[in-house]
């Protein structure tokens, strides 16, 4: 009797393992190798810089139900939902809009990693906005820098 229960447990554990692997492959596709990290945050944002204070960087996201501040005071404060469509990143430094970026997503299952590197020169900003993922090549062409004299947040 014990042997039969053991075989049933092994069969169920094997089926669960196969189902989990198939789910991961289907959901994460090219990001399967990063699965342990992707479970907690499917669309991470990394912000680094040179000659800047990261605590002064604020990133707002708009697009469908992904609205609001996602990065503030040096850390990510809100997750980016996995949805189909286009997302718009508004990047502020000390209340000043320094850049906007557009990231298209052609499938709700795709996850992307966002890397933002900001360099502050005397009175200008250089920004490197890179997206890794299935639609990453389109995002890099859609970014443009705003004239820093035009828009200041209160």
Secondary structure, 3 states (H helix, E strand, C coil): CHHHHHHHHHHHHHHHHHHHHHHHHHHHHHHHHHHHHHCCCCCCEEEEEECCCHHHEEEEEECCCCCEEEEECCEECCCCCCCCEEEEEEEEECCEEEEEEEEEECCCCCCEEEEEEEEECCCCEEEEEEEEECCHHHHHHHCEECCCCCCECC
